[in-house]
Amino acid sequence: KDFNVEGLESFEIPTLDGVILHECEDCDGTGEQTCDMGHKHECPECDDGTFEEWPKKEIGGHLFSERFLSKMTALPGLKFFPSVTTWDEGKPAHPAFFTFDNGQGLLMPIRKGEA
């Protein structure tokens, strides 16, 4: 509550690409698989024959999932401060701060090269 962002550089969230839907390879996009006995069953790998891939965006030198950035973009008066995020030799990163009208929050970055 009430973290201090004074002196930190805020960044605009760039235009987002949006979710990418891929066809499930296990069920060929049908959402069903046939068992050894010939019965149709719900695919254990997906819900409906597809799965989502959320792109990453680099902001202020750090990667963030569009899944969470997309939820933030509608916040009124949004200011995003990714510069507080650092990686310390295997230690967890610090979250980026964001503020908006009547609120504030934290968002963890993604390590480069990781999903």
Disulfide bonds with the S-S distance in Angstrom:
none
